[in-house]
Amino acid sequence: MKLTDILSVLEEMAPLGYAEDFDNVGLLVGNKNQDISGVLVTHDALEEVIDEAIAKKCNLIVCFHPILFSGLKKITGATYVERAIVKAIQNNIAIYAVHTALDNHPEGVNKLFCNALGIKTGKILIPKTNYIHKLITYAPLENADTVRNALFNAGAGAIGNYENCSFNTKGLGTYMGNEHSNPVFGNQFEFVESEEIKIEVTFEKHLEGKILNALFKNHIYEEVAYELYQLENKHQNIGLGMIGELDTPLSENDFLQLVKEKMQCGGIRHSTFLNKPIKKVAVLGGSGSFAIPQAIREGADAFLTADLKYHQFYEAENQLLLADIGHFESERFTKNYIVDYLKEKITNFAIILSEVNTNPVKYF
């Protein structure tokens, strides 16, 4: 199987456009046209994972965290990052990272987090902004249905639980072609008035190329008039973190015991107990201190995340229970999800879950 075939499945699972701007996701090492013998899925593509891939005859590693996060000015093997990259290249092993592309996915990291704790997810904690775009185009009456349906089929017009959403206005279009024109209606140098439909649809940013291709392919005009806009609307189904509720309220002690057991935590650092039941819970896998104010605004009884600093525990402001359960622990089910997804989409092919525990944090 070619790597490019697997890339299409990975980008379906976690569209690269979902990733945060600071991130480095997608194909980090390798040639998209190389033949793939097997896929090893891991949390971090460390040198020992590269060794495991070699031993198991896998020449594609799909990892959650990108081993290449910031730029390298030299590759000498002096650091753990350089050593992993050198060994991967020497052994013709490709590396692909998903990270925040899967963090922001509604079925991704934070949904898995909630599922493990029995939290019925209600909504995204921090919806993604600047991700909804709008297309406006104009089509003659006899072509409008074809154009609109093609845009829908390309992914435009999906809003929340609704599909095929558009706004349509009938109006009068005018044009006059020059000596190089080939108008559908009228002739060169003829002033034409045409009844047209103004079609307006919204779409997710990463679909822009596909939608424009559908527009140009299905529109009958030689020159297609269209406008693109970036909207300030928040995307209610894509973003970081989730917030939902437990079926039954738990005491703070029982709640943290549940978290420790289900997320297999070596320890949990938490803010002062407030002696109130925990029912509404916000989660954000990985480093999530920036979301503390939002969890409070949403009325969460508890907020679970990782990598909290000393003074950030004060930000609980006696309004919620703040708990740092560990970075790896908050994302621990991610690689299992990736394996299951790939096995469902790519049958009769070696998709292997790494046996290497890449959590760098140990507990005494």
Secondary structure, 3 states (H helix, E strand, C coil): CEHHHHHHHHHHHCCHHHCCCCCCCEEEECCCCCECCCEEEEEECCHHHHHHHHHCCCCEEEEEECCCCCCCCCCCCCCHHHHHHHHHHHCCCEEEECCHHHHCCCCCHHHHHHHHHCCEEEEEEEEECCCEEEEEEEEEHHHHHHHHHHHHHCCCCCECCECCCCEEEEEEEEECCCCCCCCCCCCCCCCEEEEEEEEEEEEEHHHHHHHHHHHHHHCCCCCCCEEEEECCCCEEEEEEEEEEEEEEEECHHHHHHHHHHHCCCCCCEECCCCCCCEEEEEEEEEECHHHHHHHHHCCCCEEEEECCCHHHHHHHCCCCEEEECCHHHHCCCHHHHHHHHHHHHCCCCCEEECCCCCCCCCCC
